[in-house]
Amino acid sequence: MVQVEKDYEFEGPDGKATLLDLFDGRRQLIVYRFFYEDDVKGFPEHGCPGCSFVADQVGHLAHLNARDTTFAFASRAPQENI
Protein backbone atom coordinates (compact mmCIF):
# COMPACT_ATOMS: atom_id res chain seq x y z
CA MET A 1 0.00 0.00 0.00
CA VAL A 2 1.31 3.44 -0.88
CA GLN A 3 -0.01 6.91 -0.20
CA VAL A 4 -0.82 8.80 -3.38
CA GLU A 5 -0.39 12.54 -3.06
CA LYS A 6 -0.83 13.49 -6.72
CA ASP A 7 -4.25 14.27 -8.18
CA TYR A 8 -4.75 11.84 -11.04
CA GLU A 9 -7.51 12.29 -13.57
CA PHE A 10 -8.70 9.59 -15.94
CA GLU A 11 -11.09 9.57 -18.88
CA GLY A 12 -13.26 6.51 -19.17
CA PRO A 13 -16.30 5.43 -21.11
CA ASP A 14 -18.48 7.42 -18.68
CA GLY A 15 -16.34 10.57 -18.72
CA LYS A 16 -13.76 11.95 -16.29
CA ALA A 17 -12.85 10.03 -13.14
CA THR A 18 -10.48 10.50 -10.22
CA LEU A 19 -8.23 7.82 -8.77
CA LEU A 20 -10.73 7.44 -5.92
CA ASP A 21 -13.51 6.90 -8.49
CA LEU A 22 -11.58 3.94 -9.92
CA PHE A 23 -11.98 2.08 -6.62
CA ASP A 24 -15.71 1.90 -7.47
CA GLY A 25 -16.60 1.68 -3.77
CA ARG A 26 -14.20 -1.17 -3.01
CA ARG A 27 -11.37 -1.23 -0.47
CA GLN A 28 -8.57 -2.23 -2.87
CA LEU A 29 -7.59 -1.21 -6.39
CA ILE A 30 -5.27 -2.84 -8.91
CA VAL A 31 -4.29 -0.58 -11.81
CA TYR A 32 -2.43 -2.05 -14.78
CA ARG A 33 -0.83 0.43 -17.18
CA PHE A 34 -1.52 -0.74 -20.72
CA PHE A 35 1.05 0.63 -23.19
CA TYR A 36 -1.03 1.76 -26.15
CA GLU A 37 0.66 4.87 -27.48
CA ASP A 38 2.78 6.33 -30.28
CA ASP A 39 6.06 4.59 -29.43
CA VAL A 40 4.50 1.09 -29.38
CA LYS A 41 5.23 -0.86 -32.58
CA GLY A 42 2.06 -1.14 -34.65
CA PHE A 43 0.19 1.71 -32.93
CA PRO A 44 -2.68 2.54 -33.35
CA GLU A 45 -3.72 -0.83 -34.80
CA HIS A 46 -2.00 -2.69 -31.94
CA GLY A 47 -1.11 -2.13 -28.33
CA CYS A 48 1.87 -3.57 -26.50
CA PRO A 49 1.97 -7.35 -27.12
CA GLY A 50 2.85 -8.09 -23.47
CA CYS A 51 0.00 -5.87 -22.23
CA SER A 52 -2.37 -7.52 -24.67
CA PHE A 53 -1.32 -10.93 -23.35
CA VAL A 54 -2.04 -9.84 -19.77
CA ALA A 55 -5.43 -8.42 -20.79
CA ASP A 56 -6.36 -11.70 -22.49
CA GLN A 57 -5.56 -13.63 -19.29
CA VAL A 58 -7.73 -11.63 -16.88
CA GLY A 59 -10.47 -13.86 -15.50
CA HIS A 60 -14.01 -12.84 -14.63
CA LEU A 61 -13.77 -9.70 -12.50
CA ALA A 62 -16.53 -10.94 -10.18
CA HIS A 63 -13.86 -13.03 -8.44
CA LEU A 64 -11.83 -9.94 -7.55
CA ASN A 65 -14.91 -7.85 -6.81
CA ALA A 66 -16.06 -10.48 -4.31
CA ARG A 67 -12.81 -9.83 -2.45
CA ASP A 68 -13.50 -6.09 -2.29
CA THR A 69 -11.01 -5.41 -5.10
CA THR A 70 -11.42 -3.45 -8.33
CA PHE A 71 -9.17 -4.07 -11.35
CA ALA A 72 -8.66 -1.32 -13.93
CA PHE A 73 -6.53 -0.89 -17.02
CA ALA A 74 -5.09 2.58 -17.64
CA SER A 75 -3.45 3.89 -20.78
CA ARG A 76 -2.21 7.20 -22.13
CA ALA A 77 -4.01 6.55 -25.41
CA PRO A 78 -6.92 8.81 -26.34
CA GLN A 79 -10.29 7.35 -25.32
CA GLU A 80 -11.41 7.14 -28.95
CA ASN A 81 -8.47 4.79 -29.73
CA ILE A 82 -9.24 2.52 -26.82
C-alpha positions as CSV (number, residue, x, y, z in Angstrom):
1,M,0.0,0.0,0.0
2,V,1.3,3.4,-0.9
3,Q,0.0,6.9,-0.2
4,V,-0.8,8.8,-3.4
5,E,-0.4,12.5,-3.1
6,K,-0.8,13.5,-6.7
7,D,-4.3,14.3,-8.2
8,Y,-4.8,11.8,-11.0
9,E,-7.5,12.3,-13.6
10,F,-8.7,9.6,-15.9
11,E,-11.1,9.6,-18.9
12,G,-13.3,6.5,-19.2
13,P,-16.3,5.4,-21.1
14,D,-18.5,7.4,-18.7
15,G,-16.3,10.6,-18.7
16,K,-13.8,12.0,-16.3
17,A,-12.8,10.0,-13.1
18,T,-10.5,10.5,-10.2
19,L,-8.2,7.8,-8.8
20,L,-10.7,7.4,-5.9
21,D,-13.5,6.9,-8.5
22,L,-11.6,3.9,-9.9
23,F,-12.0,2.1,-6.6
24,D,-15.7,1.9,-7.5
25,G,-16.6,1.7,-3.8
26,R,-14.2,-1.2,-3.0
27,R,-11.4,-1.2,-0.5
28,Q,-8.6,-2.2,-2.9
29,L,-7.6,-1.2,-6.4
30,I,-5.3,-2.8,-8.9
31,V,-4.3,-0.6,-11.8
32,Y,-2.4,-2.0,-14.8
33,R,-0.8,0.4,-17.2
34,F,-1.5,-0.7,-20.7
35,F,1.0,0.6,-23.2
36,Y,-1.0,1.8,-26.2
37,E,0.7,4.9,-27.5
38,D,2.8,6.3,-30.3
39,D,6.1,4.6,-29.4
40,V,4.5,1.1,-29.4
41,K,5.2,-0.9,-32.6
42,G,2.1,-1.1,-34.6
43,F,0.2,1.7,-32.9
44,P,-2.7,2.5,-33.3
45,E,-3.7,-0.8,-34.8
46,H,-2.0,-2.7,-31.9
47,G,-1.1,-2.1,-28.3
48,C,1.9,-3.6,-26.5
49,P,2.0,-7.4,-27.1
50,G,2.8,-8.1,-23.5
51,C,0.0,-5.9,-22.2
52,S,-2.4,-7.5,-24.7
53,F,-1.3,-10.9,-23.4
54,V,-2.0,-9.8,-19.8
55,A,-5.4,-8.4,-20.8
56,D,-6.4,-11.7,-22.5
57,Q,-5.6,-13.6,-19.3
58,V,-7.7,-11.6,-16.9
59,G,-10.5,-13.9,-15.5
60,H,-14.0,-12.8,-14.6
61,L,-13.8,-9.7,-12.5
62,A,-16.5,-10.9,-10.2
63,H,-13.9,-13.0,-8.4
64,L,-11.8,-9.9,-7.6
65,N,-14.9,-7.9,-6.8
66,A,-16.1,-10.5,-4.3
67,R,-12.8,-9.8,-2.5
68,D,-13.5,-6.1,-2.3
69,T,-11.0,-5.4,-5.1
70,T,-11.4,-3.5,-8.3
71,F,-9.2,-4.1,-11.3
72,A,-8.7,-1.3,-13.9
73,F,-6.5,-0.9,-17.0
74,A,-5.1,2.6,-17.6
75,S,-3.5,3.9,-20.8
76,R,-2.2,7.2,-22.1
77,A,-4.0,6.5,-25.4
78,P,-6.9,8.8,-26.3
79,Q,-10.3,7.4,-25.3
80,E,-11.4,7.1,-29.0
81,N,-8.5,4.8,-29.7
82,I,-9.2,2.5,-26.8
